[in-house]
Amino acid sequence: MRTVKTALIGAGFVGPHHIEAARRLGFVDVVAVAGSNQASAEAKAAKMSIPKAYGSYEALLDDPEIEVIHNCTPNDLHLPVTMAAIERGKHVIADKPLALNSADAKTMLDAAKAKGIVHAVTFNYRYNPLMQQARVMINRGDIGKTHWVHGCYIQDWLLYPNDYNWRLEKEGGESRCVADIGSHWCDLAGYITGSRIAEVLADYTTVYPTRQKPKGTREAFAQSSGNEEFDEYPVDTEDFASVLLRFENGMKGSFSVSQVSAGHKNGLEIEVDGNKAAVAWKQERPNELWIGKRNEPNGWMLKDPGLLDPSIAHYAALPGGHGEAWADAFRNLLRNVYSFISEGRSMEADADKIEFPTFADGHESNCVVEAITKSAKAGGVWTKIAR
Ligand SMILES: NC(=O)c1ccc[n+]([C@@H]2O[C@H](COP(=O)([O-])OP(=O)(O)OC[C@H]3O[C@@H](n4cnc5c(N)ncnc54)[C@H](O)[C@@H]3O)[C@@H](O)[C@H]2O)c1
């Protein structure tokens, strides 16, 4: 595999995990990092043993050695950073949500296509081996005709009024909880069932209309020390939401998302019910796939390459009994993207070989989130996805 030179823009919570996953591939060389200023970039570069540190993303993008960038900045920077990278012909691996709204996502998709770069969005949950297995099983009819997909994605990191993060700010986007984690759930539901969402009906709740914004800085998911100085900050985005779904293939769905549910850390759960059987998976117990049956005992399929369908068994890197989880799914996704880049493939000519979510999936996700928010703001009315 040809070695690919890459760089990170935005080294907060998720950025270093992108780098760790890329490095595990063995043919990706992480050559630079950009931060919001030179001092922070240098500190992050030293911590991650990355040779070059840039105080601005523009300076990093002017470095001709760099072929690929990981855009791990806060959501309001996704558009300017990605557009600047595309302009310079860099391949882009963007974290979700691709954009603040569907119009910006379309701008990025069109620009990426016109320039011929490789573009990916990190909907990483797809690449858990048992989500791949569920997709194969649903596709080959093991659970029969699917009629309902349901679940949740619930967390507790914004439970208290002094929990704070840029996601709560106006620049974070019109939707918060749905855009941040509901986007993952909807992407996964569409991916494993093979059907797009057609219409939605949503109800949003903001538990805290004001939050205590610390005067200093605080990393994502970090708790308040309790004695920070703060300003009261008005918040109008949703702390939790419930959503009904109608899919294009006639299937129905429902899911809830929350950032204020005590005890739930990263509770993504999904179940697909068909007229023969059901499958269900919980990301916090990623090595177990539940198989629901009517006339015989229910089953658990454990993650084991010897038991997985041969077409997707390579997504399990370890033998059965050796747990694989979030970081491994991330590595699986990046392996697909970087192999494509290393082999010199083109998104247009090799469209049938794309095994990763693209800006088209990112745009689709923005359209779904937008319709969900529109439905909630209208008081809960069925709203078609406008694509
Ligand atoms: N795929 C996933 O599972 C997943 C998980 C977490 C976050 N995310 C996404 O990743 C993105 C980042 O989220 P996070 O939780 O890591 O946030 P974060 O606040 O921890 O990190 C963002 C980083 O970007 C830096 N930054 C800000 N302005 C910059 C600039 N102009 N140039 C360079 N760097 C700049 C910040 O200093 C910070 O270090 C978000 O879009 C989020 O939705 C995805």
Ligand as a Chemical Component Dictionary entry (heavy atoms), coordinates in Angstrom:
data_LIG
# 
_chem_comp.id                   LIG 
_chem_comp.type                 NON-POLYMER 
_chem_comp.pdbx_formal_charge   0 
_chem_comp.three_letter_code    LIG 
# 
loop_
_chem_comp_atom.comp_id 
_chem_comp_atom.atom_id 
_chem_comp_atom.alt_atom_id 
_chem_comp_atom.type_symbol 
_chem_comp_atom.charge 
_chem_comp_atom.model_Cartn_x 
_chem_comp_atom.model_Cartn_y 
_chem_comp_atom.model_Cartn_z 
_chem_comp_atom.pdbx_ordinal 
LIG N1  N1  N 0  -17.873 10.631 14.843 1  
LIG C1  C1  C 0  -18.038 10.754 16.145 2  
LIG O1  O1  O 0  -18.405 9.798  16.824 3  
LIG C2  C2  C 0  -17.784 12.097 16.783 4  
LIG C3  C3  C 0  -17.530 12.179 18.169 5  
LIG C4  C4  C 0  -17.276 13.439 18.709 6  
LIG C5  C5  C 0  -17.280 14.572 17.920 7  
LIG N2  N2  N 1  -17.567 14.466 16.593 8  
LIG C6  C6  C 0  -17.575 15.669 15.717 9  
LIG O2  O2  O 0  -16.240 16.160 15.620 10 
LIG C7  C7  C 0  -16.225 17.588 15.603 11 
LIG C8  C8  C 0  -15.357 18.080 16.769 12 
LIG O3  O3  O 0  -15.971 17.686 17.993 13 
LIG P1  P1  P 0  -15.114 17.547 19.357 14 
LIG O4  O4  O 0  -16.030 16.925 20.334 15 
LIG O5  O5  O -1 -13.808 16.925 19.076 16 
LIG O6  O6  O 0  -14.939 19.098 19.737 17 
LIG P2  P2  P 0  -13.762 19.759 20.556 18 
LIG O7  O7  O 0  -14.246 21.103 20.979 19 
LIG O8  O8  O 0  -13.262 18.826 21.612 20 
LIG O9  O9  O 0  -12.592 19.894 19.475 21 
LIG C9  C9  C 0  -12.560 20.869 18.475 22 
LIG C10 C10 C 0  -11.122 21.362 18.353 23 
LIG O10 O10 O 0  -11.044 22.270 17.255 24 
LIG C11 C11 C 0  -10.146 23.312 17.640 25 
LIG N3  N3  N 0  -10.365 24.486 16.817 26 
LIG C12 C12 C 0  -11.250 25.498 16.995 27 
LIG N4  N4  N 0  -11.091 26.431 16.039 28 
LIG C13 C13 C 0  -10.080 25.999 15.247 29 
LIG C14 C14 C 0  -9.440  26.536 14.097 30 
LIG N5  N5  N 0  -9.807  27.711 13.580 31 
LIG N6  N6  N 0  -8.449  25.830 13.533 32 
LIG C15 C15 C 0  -8.056  24.634 14.045 33 
LIG N7  N7  N 0  -8.613  24.084 15.140 34 
LIG C16 C16 C 0  -9.619  24.765 15.731 35 
LIG C17 C17 C 0  -10.470 23.533 19.116 36 
LIG O11 O11 O 0  -9.446  24.235 19.778 37 
LIG C18 C18 C 0  -10.631 22.097 19.600 38 
LIG O12 O12 O 0  -9.380  21.576 19.997 39 
LIG C19 C19 C 0  -17.688 18.007 15.691 40 
LIG O13 O13 O 0  -18.166 18.309 14.424 41 
LIG C20 C20 C 0  -18.408 16.806 16.269 42 
LIG O14 O14 O 0  -19.750 16.708 15.855 43 
LIG C21 C21 C 0  -17.802 13.250 16.028 44 
# 
loop_
_chem_comp_bond.comp_id 
_chem_comp_bond.atom_id_1 
_chem_comp_bond.atom_id_2 
_chem_comp_bond.value_order 
_chem_comp_bond.pdbx_ordinal 
LIG N1  C1  SING 1  
LIG C1  O1  DOUB 2  
LIG C1  C2  SING 3  
LIG C2  C3  SING 4  
LIG C2  C21 DOUB 5  
LIG C3  C4  DOUB 6  
LIG C4  C5  SING 7  
LIG C5  N2  DOUB 8  
LIG N2  C6  SING 9  
LIG N2  C21 SING 10 
LIG C6  O2  SING 11 
LIG C6  C20 SING 12 
LIG O2  C7  SING 13 
LIG C7  C8  SING 14 
LIG C7  C19 SING 15 
LIG C8  O3  SING 16 
LIG O3  P1  SING 17 
LIG P1  O4  DOUB 18 
LIG P1  O5  SING 19 
LIG P1  O6  SING 20 
LIG O6  P2  SING 21 
LIG P2  O7  DOUB 22 
LIG P2  O8  SING 23 
LIG P2  O9  SING 24 
LIG O9  C9  SING 25 
LIG C9  C10 SING 26 
LIG C10 O10 SING 27 
LIG C10 C18 SING 28 
LIG O10 C11 SING 29 
LIG C11 N3  SING 30 
LIG C11 C17 SING 31 
LIG N3  C12 SING 32 
LIG N3  C16 SING 33 
LIG C12 N4  DOUB 34 
LIG N4  C13 SING 35 
LIG C13 C14 SING 36 
LIG C13 C16 DOUB 37 
LIG C14 N5  SING 38 
LIG C14 N6  DOUB 39 
LIG N6  C15 SING 40 
LIG C15 N7  DOUB 41 
LIG N7  C16 SING 42 
LIG C17 O11 SING 43 
LIG C17 C18 SING 44 
LIG C18 O12 SING 45 
LIG C19 O13 SING 46 
LIG C19 C20 SING 47 
LIG C20 O14 SING 48 
# 
